[in-house]
Amino acid sequence: MKLKTYLIILFLMMTGCVAEVNAAGIFSPDTLTFRFFLYGQTRSFRIKASADADSVCLRWAMQRHGITFGGAYYMGRESVERGSSLCFMQPALNRTINVPASQTAFMISREALRSLRSTGRMTYGNTLYELTDSISCGLGIGSLHVKDRVEGCEMWIIDNDRLPLIWKMSNNPLGIDWCVENAAEAFCRTDTNLKIAFIADPHVQAVDSHPEFVRSLASELKSTRLFNENIFAFRAALDDAVRRGIKLVVLPGDLTDNGQTVNVCTVRDILDSYASRYGMKFFVTTGNHDPSRPYGEDCVDGNFLAADGSCLAIASSADVAAGSGVKAVKVDTLLHCCGYDEIMAQYAAYGFSPDKSYLYWATPFSDYDYDGYTFGKAVEESAAAKRRYVLCDTLKAQDASYVVEPVKGVWLLAIDGGVYLPVANRDGKTAYSGTSTGYANTWKHKQFLIKWIGKVAEEAQRHGKVLVAFCHYPAAGFHNGADSVISRWAGDKAFNMHRNPPHELTDALLKAGIKIHFAGHLHQNNTAVADDGQGHVMYNIQVPSVSAYMPAYKILTVCGDSLCRVQTIVLDSVPKFRSLWPRYFSEYRHCRATGTDTWNTDILYSDDYPSFCDMHFRALVASRYVERELPSVVGDSIVGMNGSQLMGMAGVKESPRQPAAWTGLDLVTDLYRLHFAGSLALRQIPQWRISQYEAMLRSLEGKKTENNKLLDSLKNICLLIKYFSSGAPDNSFDIRLK
């Protein structure tokens, strides 16, 4: 029977239900909400799907006058695999209909789905449907758009082997349309595989509850991260994880702007709220911004934004204000930067301390193993005083590392890579360095930690656990093999070269058995695959920051003990990120009135949050990276040239069909986009421009350019673009554990 007949019967079915059903559980978050449209009328009902390899059961329900009615459809193996038409059997209330083997209900068969994928066509109900395009129905859930070329009926089908649901119908000749309003959200929740979200470097600043701590846009545009919008981006990432049904969230460091008390407490309150409302569990580790120093420190900053658009200074203590030479108009102790003890206490419920719900929890200093674990022992060993090591001489330091089993079969290994070295003695107090170089000092000063990591990996393997490690710092190189090119051309501090981990550290983690390692710190989207050639392979997955270009987070899906999937989610929607723009306009007017340097107001007309981050990034490239990292000829000459000039200089003839409509600054910006965002940068860089860069490289590769600084820099820029464009998959990819 034709599909339109089926729809009429189905629609009449919905409006004619007269018996009550017990629908406990039918309205859970993974329930599909169908909405039908017929000649101006709307009807809704819901379906809860249970699908496995051999069958699909669809429990349907609808409400009328406060009473719930419903029943079920059951499709066996033959129906699910090879059905070729839609079922039009009238539902039986409070009963299960066994769908005939040649038919399917609310979905197409898996054989029809395979036909669409391989040939772009399927025949269903004696009607030929052709594939028009492939689109997302939201949250990364793919769907196939098909059309009946005769009558114009269109269907959108979830591209899912387990349940190829028809989630949307349009242009039905009979005027009946339908849509599953929550298809993406429900499908995310029906996936029974464990999902873990990794949200890195949110750098939260409590601007919504403390507007006096808003920083100037001028200071943001010179920073590698945003300040004020971050709290909104962090909440948006958490809300997205909620919509996907994710319960475990890992936060690999730099949760706050700089570990200030007000920001640490704000993050704690946010985590408390999501844990209470949605049952989320969070697991944090330290970063170089929290703590910025091991025992905390006071600070002063002169870039806070006053209501009239001027900048003012606020200090966390009168002493630091007096000693800094900056005239602070206000002292606020909430800006005190916390040390280890304070941060570990505030986030105790989020991994730093054991919890009764954990199946296992231990630190490098625990005197028990998995077989001898008890919650009581874990509590005894969790005290901060028992988690210290000798850093040098008699000086002791804190380590916040831990391993936890939050759900059966999965261990999360939180590695504290921070090492704060004493550098001076000031007023009787030891002054410490920061930890931005990451694992380099870990290798030198925390060999006990490296040995413990090996012990954890061995124990996880012995007990059949999937081990996922995370640290603030990268565990493998992140330049896609371009290190020698960068060092020769731009030096060892360009492109974060000085933050590369020692090869010895990478090799040690490889041999220890670490296979998956997530990191932040770099605000970079990158995957490095380390392989020692002896059967040891480790994926170092760099998680982008939600507070910088390209704003995104990662999802790890654990598909049993042999396969994991990684997905990258860009924060396309961040509610309230424009909240402070009126204050930025006041700042701009104040700068104009006082003759202070201004900035390009185009950033305040950004269409969305990624565009705002990209505008910030473009300003950062021009004001920071070009001046501080690259050879002077880049800033003096290349950025001021246009594409036609640069292509001509490279010996490439410009095509009249595709002119080189870009500038030298665009070229350098694209270089840094690809370095920091990887494949995500292609959202901003058109393919024709990449092709022109490739043509310049092909022309320049055979030429000796060492004695021509301008031409040599142009060649190296194009060469690095090639390297940064050709690394391991960094968006969505699989990791084989066995």
Secondary structure, DSSP 4 states (H G I P E B T S, - for coil): --HHHHHHHHHHHHHT--S----TTTTSTT-EEEEEEETTEEEEEEEEEEE-SS-EEEEEEEEETTEEEEEEEEE-HHHHHH--EE--PPP-TTSEEE--TTEESSB--HHHHHHHHHHSEEEETTEEEEEEEEEE-STT-EEEEEE-TTT--EEEEE--SS--BEEEEE--TTSEEEEETTHHHHHHHH--SEEEEE-B---B--TTT-GGGPBPHHHHTTSSS-SSSHHHHHHHHHHHHHHTT--EEEE-S--BSS-BHHHHHHHHHHHHHHHHHH--EEEE---SSTTSSTT-B--EEEEEEPTTS-EEEEESSHHHHHHHS---SEE-GGGPBP-HHHHHHHTGGGTTS--TT-SEEE-TT-S--STT--HHHHHHHTSGGGSEEEEETTEEEE---EEEEEETTEEEEEE------EEEEETTEEEE---TTTHHHHHHH-HHHHHHHHHHHHHHHHTTPEEEEEESS-SS--STT-HHHHHHHH-TTGGGGGGPPPHHHHHHHHHHT--EEEE-SS---EEEEEE-SSS-EEEEEEPPBTTSSSPEEEEEEEETTTEEEEEEEE----TTTTTTHHHHHHHHHHHHHHT-----GGGGG-SSHHHHHHHHHHHHIIIIIHHHTS-HHHHHTGGGSBHHHHHHHTT-PPBTTB----BHHHHHHHHHHHHHHGGGGGGTS-HHHHHHHHHHHHHHHTS--TT-HHHHHHHHHHHHHHHHTSSS--SSEEEE--
